[in-house]
Amino acid sequence: MSRLSRRTFITGVAAAVAAAGAPVAHAQKRGGTLRFVPHADLKILDPIWTTAYITRNHGYMIFDTLFALDGNLKLQPQMVDKYTVSKDAMKYSFTLRDGLKFHDGQPVTAEDCVASIKRWGAKDAMGRLLIASLSRMASTDRKTFVIELETPFGLVLDALGKPSASPSFIMPARVAATDPNEQVKDIIGSGPYRFSKDEWQPGNRVVYVRNADYVPRRENPSGAAGAKRALVDRVEWRYIPDAATAGAALEAGEVDYWENVPLDFAPRLESNQNLSVFVTDPRGSQGILRPNHLHPPFNNKKARQALLLAVDQKSYLQAVIGNEKYFKPCPSVFMCGGLPYESSAGAPKPDLERARALFKESGYDGRPVVVLDPTDSPYAHAPALVTMEMLKSIGANVDLHAMDWSTMVSRRAKKEPPAQGGWNVFHTWSTSFDTMTPAVSSVLGGAGEKAWFGWPTSEAMERLRADFAREPNEVKRRAIAEKVQVLAYDEVPYVPWGQFVIPGAFRKNVHGVLQFGATLLWNIQV
């Protein structure tokens, strides 16, 4: 894709956002209920245990963060009142702002922050890099804690303020003491809404109520930063897996806001004068085909390379997205459209014949290749069907397992062989927040059993990612990022199947929707 076409893609989407979904200033009012249709069913409540966006969105409702990115992607203090950084950038001190309370009434302390960072850092790709660089992290009084580095790490603040997929949400220390490989049982945050666990009905409804004790910052809301004003008394997530039913409910006024609109529904909704169709994240998302590196056939690099050569992004995007207004092929693992580490280095062209030969050379023995198929997610279901046909075309025996998205999110954590309840391939997508640098990209991590679902092992990849995080010079960082991409296209931790944007829609009585790469439901009035 040329620079001009990438610029046209982003500019065109941004224009569509300005025309359809840009926030408009209105006199603020409080009260009422926001009825929201999420993109998936919420079954997992721990946003550190999983990187699923549905759980991340749930996390933003109830937890808060030390730092946050604003709408211009600039880092801002959030729970932090003030901080200092030593001249050599090896020691950081953070002081919390006044008025921070957990939903059980207890004050937020520096000890809670330290415990939360440690648990998050054991799971998150960027967090592990930070933790590996520490010499000391401890509270010095109830509101202040320090981070001291053993080795340089130029992304300390970026790590504490990363917006996705697992933000460094702050929990009570007793909750954060939970083994990071186990899910927390108490969902207690300090954010603008409280989780109403008694009203939670998996497969149907999630309820949040306004946290009257929450003290917003004084700055205007912008992205995930600034004032998190809870302007409605209740937020009800209503899981409606059937798109036609969800669309009809939105048009009838039975719900207020539909998060992810399938693209074939967008034209009808755009023609409804009572609705606004918009794109909250014009930077877009990257489609991901993730093979399981633990079991045959994709524990063999040649089989993974066969996947890479067999994926034609144009074919996937036409099948999954359809409307060229919303997609572009992209050769960069760090995404296209003017993002800082965009590159075409190492990107191969599709070659089906070579893919067939490599798959045969990998020693594939004809056993079923299990492809997980979340039928309630158009951006994962459709690519699963395309991949099924692609795998057949290179000689694979395919076993497609249908389920809902939340079930897939649980199953992808299974490391057992596919014949014993595991899997070989699943599909997901990643926003630019989780893709645009080697440090934030979970799918590039090669830490074996500690890696993201799929569990690739690559010491070379981990060394490069650590070098990137330590390097203060931007020119040198770009060179490292390019080496990461070349290595990724050789070892194939995953296969990108294209770049696209996802529209949402809300009724015109809804005001204050924030433009960001994660779904944020504060600042909204109905």
CORLINZI-V522704 format. One record per backbone hydrogen bond with DSSP energy under -0.5 kcal/mol. CO is the residue of the C=O (numbers start at 1). NH is the residue of the N-H. E is the energy in kcal/mol with one decimal. If there is no record, write none. Layout:
co=CO nh=NH e=E
co=CO nh=NH e=E
This chain:
co=2 nh=6 e=-2.3
co=3 nh=7 e=-2.5
co=4 nh=8 e=-2.6
co=5 nh=9 e=-2.3
co=6 nh=10 e=-2.3
co=7 nh=11 e=-2.8
co=8 nh=12 e=-2.8
co=9 nh=13 e=-2.1
co=10 nh=14 e=-2.7
co=11 nh=15 e=-2.4
co=12 nh=16 e=-1.9
co=13 nh=17 e=-2.3
co=14 nh=18 e=-2.5
co=15 nh=19 e=-2.3
co=16 nh=20 e=-2.4
co=17 nh=21 e=-2.7
co=17 nh=22 e=-1.1
co=32 nh=233 e=-1.5
co=32 nh=234 e=-1.6
co=33 nh=35 e=-0.6
co=34 nh=36 e=-0.7
co=34 nh=236 e=-2.9
co=35 nh=256 e=-2.6
co=35 nh=257 e=-1.6
co=36 nh=38 e=-0.7
co=36 nh=238 e=-3.1
co=37 nh=259 e=-2.7
co=41 nh=43 e=-0.8
co=43 nh=45 e=-0.5
co=45 nh=47 e=-0.8
co=46 nh=50 e=-1.3
co=52 nh=55 e=-0.6
co=52 nh=56 e=-2.1
co=53 nh=57 e=-2.8
co=54 nh=58 e=-1.6
co=55 nh=59 e=-2.3
co=56 nh=60 e=-2.1
co=57 nh=61 e=-1.1
co=58 nh=62 e=-1.1
co=59 nh=63 e=-3.1
co=61 nh=193 e=-1.7
co=62 nh=191 e=-3.0
co=64 nh=170 e=-2.2
co=65 nh=79 e=-1.3
co=66 nh=78 e=-3.0
co=66 nh=80 e=-1.6
co=68 nh=76 e=-3.0
co=69 nh=224 e=-2.2
co=70 nh=73 e=-2.1
co=74 nh=70 e=-2.4
co=76 nh=68 e=-2.5
co=79 nh=97 e=-2.6
co=82 nh=95 e=-2.8
co=84 nh=93 e=-2.2
co=86 nh=89 e=-2.0
co=90 nh=149 e=-3.0
co=91 nh=86 e=-2.6
co=92 nh=147 e=-2.5
co=93 nh=84 e=-2.2
co=94 nh=145 e=-2.0
co=95 nh=81 e=-3.1
co=95 nh=82 e=-1.5
co=97 nh=100 e=-0.7
co=99 nh=101 e=-0.5
co=100 nh=108 e=-2.1
co=102 nh=105 e=-2.1
co=106 nh=102 e=-3.5
co=109 nh=113 e=-1.5
co=110 nh=114 e=-2.4
co=111 nh=115 e=-2.4
co=112 nh=116 e=-2.3
co=113 nh=117 e=-2.5
co=114 nh=118 e=-2.1
co=115 nh=119 e=-2.0
co=116 nh=120 e=-2.7
co=117 nh=121 e=-2.9
co=118 nh=122 e=-0.9
co=119 nh=122 e=-0.7
co=119 nh=123 e=-0.5
co=120 nh=123 e=-1.5
co=120 nh=124 e=-2.8
co=124 nh=128 e=-2.5
co=125 nh=129 e=-1.0
co=126 nh=130 e=-1.9
co=127 nh=131 e=-2.9
co=128 nh=132 e=-2.1
co=129 nh=133 e=-0.6
co=130 nh=133 e=-1.4
co=131 nh=134 e=-1.3
co=133 nh=150 e=-3.4
co=133 nh=151 e=-1.6
co=136 nh=148 e=-3.4
co=138 nh=146 e=-2.9
co=141 nh=144 e=-0.6
co=142 nh=110 e=-2.4
co=143 nh=96 e=-2.8
co=144 nh=140 e=-2.8
co=144 nh=141 e=-1.6
co=145 nh=94 e=-2.7
co=146 nh=138 e=-1.6
co=147 nh=92 e=-2.9
co=148 nh=135 e=-3.1
co=148 nh=136 e=-2.0
co=153 nh=156 e=-0.8
co=155 nh=159 e=-2.6
co=156 nh=160 e=-2.0
co=157 nh=161 e=-1.4
co=159 nh=162 e=-1.0
co=160 nh=67 e=-0.9
co=165 nh=167 e=-0.5
co=167 nh=169 e=-2.4
co=168 nh=66 e=-0.5
co=169 nh=171 e=-0.5
co=172 nh=175 e=-0.9
co=172 nh=176 e=-2.8
co=173 nh=177 e=-1.0
co=175 nh=178 e=-1.9
co=179 nh=182 e=-2.5
co=185 nh=187 e=-0.6
co=186 nh=188 e=-1.2
co=187 nh=189 e=-0.5
co=188 nh=172 e=-0.6
co=189 nh=103 e=-2.3
co=192 nh=211 e=-2.8
co=194 nh=196 e=-0.5
co=194 nh=209 e=-2.1
co=195 nh=197 e=-1.3
co=196 nh=199 e=-1.3
co=197 nh=200 e=-1.2
co=201 nh=204 e=-2.4
co=201 nh=205 e=-2.1
co=204 nh=239 e=-2.3
co=205 nh=201 e=-3.2
co=206 nh=237 e=-3.2
co=207 nh=196 e=-2.5
co=208 nh=235 e=-2.5
co=209 nh=194 e=-3.1
co=210 nh=212 e=-1.0
co=211 nh=214 e=-1.6
co=214 nh=216 e=-0.7
co=219 nh=227 e=-1.8
co=222 nh=225 e=-2.4
co=225 nh=222 e=-2.2
co=227 nh=229 e=-1.1
co=228 nh=230 e=-0.6
co=229 nh=231 e=-1.2
co=229 nh=523 e=-3.3
co=231 nh=31 e=-1.3
co=233 nh=210 e=-2.4
co=234 nh=34 e=-2.5
co=235 nh=208 e=-2.2
co=235 nh=237 e=-0.6
co=236 nh=36 e=-3.0
co=236 nh=238 e=-0.6
co=237 nh=206 e=-1.9
co=237 nh=239 e=-0.6
co=238 nh=240 e=-0.6
co=241 nh=243 e=-0.6
co=242 nh=246 e=-2.3
co=243 nh=247 e=-2.9
co=244 nh=248 e=-2.2
co=245 nh=249 e=-2.2
co=246 nh=250 e=-2.1
co=247 nh=251 e=-2.4
co=248 nh=252 e=-2.1
co=249 nh=253 e=-0.5
co=249 nh=254 e=-2.4
co=249 nh=255 e=-1.2
co=250 nh=253 e=-1.0
co=256 nh=507 e=-2.6
co=257 nh=37 e=-3.2
co=257 nh=259 e=-0.5
co=258 nh=505 e=-2.3
co=259 nh=261 e=-0.6
co=260 nh=262 e=-0.5
co=262 nh=265 e=-2.3
co=262 nh=266 e=-0.8
co=263 nh=267 e=-0.6
co=265 nh=269 e=-1.9
co=266 nh=270 e=-2.8
co=267 nh=271 e=-1.2
co=269 nh=272 e=-1.4
co=271 nh=273 e=-0.7
co=272 nh=275 e=-1.9
co=274 nh=508 e=-2.4
co=276 nh=506 e=-2.1
co=278 nh=504 e=-3.1
co=281 nh=284 e=-1.6
co=284 nh=432 e=-1.2
co=285 nh=500 e=-2.3
co=286 nh=430 e=-2.1
co=287 nh=497 e=-1.9
co=287 nh=498 e=-0.5
co=288 nh=290 e=-0.6
co=288 nh=428 e=-2.0
co=289 nh=291 e=-0.6
co=289 nh=495 e=-2.5
co=290 nh=426 e=-1.9
co=291 nh=293 e=-0.7
co=295 nh=298 e=-0.6
co=295 nh=299 e=-0.5
co=297 nh=300 e=-1.4
co=299 nh=301 e=-0.5
co=300 nh=303 e=-0.6
co=300 nh=304 e=-1.5
co=301 nh=305 e=-2.7
co=302 nh=306 e=-1.9
co=303 nh=307 e=-1.6
co=304 nh=308 e=-2.1
co=305 nh=309 e=-2.3
co=306 nh=310 e=-1.6
co=307 nh=311 e=-1.2
co=309 nh=351 e=-2.2
co=310 nh=312 e=-0.7
co=311 nh=313 e=-0.7
co=312 nh=315 e=-0.5
co=312 nh=316 e=-2.1
co=313 nh=317 e=-3.0
co=314 nh=318 e=-2.3
co=315 nh=319 e=-2.0
co=316 nh=320 e=-3.0
co=317 nh=321 e=-2.2
co=317 nh=322 e=-2.5
co=321 nh=323 e=-1.5
co=322 nh=324 e=-0.6
co=323 nh=326 e=-2.4
co=324 nh=327 e=-0.8
co=326 nh=501 e=-2.1
co=328 nh=499 e=-1.9
co=332 nh=335 e=-1.4
co=339 nh=342 e=-1.6
co=344 nh=347 e=-1.8
co=351 nh=355 e=-2.1
co=352 nh=356 e=-2.4
co=353 nh=357 e=-2.0
co=354 nh=358 e=-2.5
co=355 nh=359 e=-2.4
co=356 nh=360 e=-1.9
co=357 nh=361 e=-2.4
co=358 nh=362 e=-1.5
co=359 nh=364 e=-1.1
co=360 nh=363 e=-1.5
co=368 nh=370 e=-0.7
co=369 nh=371 e=-0.6
co=369 nh=399 e=-2.6
co=370 nh=372 e=-0.5
co=370 nh=424 e=-2.2
co=370 nh=425 e=-2.0
co=371 nh=401 e=-2.8
co=373 nh=375 e=-1.2
co=373 nh=403 e=-2.1
co=374 nh=377 e=-1.7
co=376 nh=378 e=-0.5
co=377 nh=380 e=-1.8
co=377 nh=381 e=-3.6
co=378 nh=382 e=-1.0
co=380 nh=384 e=-1.3
co=381 nh=385 e=-1.7
co=382 nh=386 e=-2.0
co=383 nh=387 e=-2.9
co=384 nh=388 e=-2.1
co=385 nh=389 e=-1.7
co=386 nh=390 e=-2.4
co=387 nh=391 e=-3.2
co=388 nh=392 e=-1.9
co=389 nh=393 e=-1.8
co=390 nh=394 e=-0.9
co=391 nh=394 e=-0.7
co=391 nh=396 e=-2.7
co=392 nh=395 e=-1.3
co=396 nh=398 e=-0.7
co=397 nh=369 e=-3.1
co=398 nh=400 e=-0.5
co=399 nh=371 e=-2.2
co=399 nh=401 e=-0.5
co=400 nh=402 e=-0.7
co=401 nh=373 e=-3.0
co=403 nh=375 e=-2.2
co=404 nh=408 e=-2.1
co=405 nh=409 e=-2.4
co=406 nh=410 e=-1.5
co=407 nh=411 e=-2.6
co=408 nh=412 e=-2.8
co=410 nh=413 e=-1.1
co=411 nh=414 e=-2.2
co=417 nh=420 e=-2.2
co=417 nh=422 e=-2.0
co=418 nh=421 e=-1.4
co=424 nh=292 e=-2.4
co=425 nh=372 e=-2.6
co=426 nh=290 e=-2.8
co=428 nh=288 e=-2.9
co=430 nh=286 e=-3.1
co=431 nh=434 e=-1.3
co=432 nh=435 e=-1.5
co=432 nh=436 e=-2.4
co=434 nh=442 e=-0.5
co=437 nh=441 e=-1.3
co=440 nh=442 e=-0.7
co=441 nh=445 e=-0.6
co=442 nh=445 e=-0.8
co=442 nh=452 e=-0.6
co=446 nh=458 e=-3.1
co=447 nh=450 e=-1.9
co=448 nh=451 e=-2.1
co=452 nh=455 e=-2.7
co=454 nh=293 e=-2.7
co=456 nh=448 e=-2.7
co=456 nh=458 e=-0.5
co=458 nh=462 e=-2.0
co=459 nh=463 e=-2.2
co=460 nh=464 e=-2.0
co=461 nh=465 e=-2.5
co=462 nh=466 e=-2.2
co=463 nh=467 e=-2.5
co=464 nh=468 e=-2.4
co=465 nh=469 e=-2.1
co=466 nh=470 e=-1.7
co=467 nh=471 e=-1.6
co=469 nh=154 e=-1.9
co=470 nh=472 e=-0.5
co=473 nh=477 e=-2.1
co=474 nh=478 e=-2.2
co=475 nh=479 e=-1.6
co=476 nh=480 e=-2.2
co=477 nh=481 e=-2.8
co=478 nh=482 e=-2.0
co=479 nh=483 e=-1.7
co=480 nh=484 e=-2.4
co=481 nh=485 e=-2.2
co=482 nh=486 e=-2.3
co=483 nh=487 e=-2.3
co=484 nh=488 e=-2.5
co=485 nh=489 e=-2.3
co=486 nh=490 e=-0.6
co=487 nh=490 e=-0.8
co=487 nh=491 e=-3.2
co=488 nh=492 e=-2.4
co=495 nh=289 e=-2.4
co=498 nh=287 e=-3.1
co=499 nh=328 e=-2.3
co=500 nh=285 e=-3.3
co=503 nh=261 e=-2.9
co=504 nh=278 e=-2.4
co=505 nh=258 e=-3.3
co=506 nh=276 e=-2.7
co=507 nh=510 e=-2.1
co=511 nh=525 e=-2.6
co=514 nh=516 e=-0.6
co=518 nh=520 e=-0.6
co=521 nh=524 e=-0.5
co=525 nh=511 e=-2.1
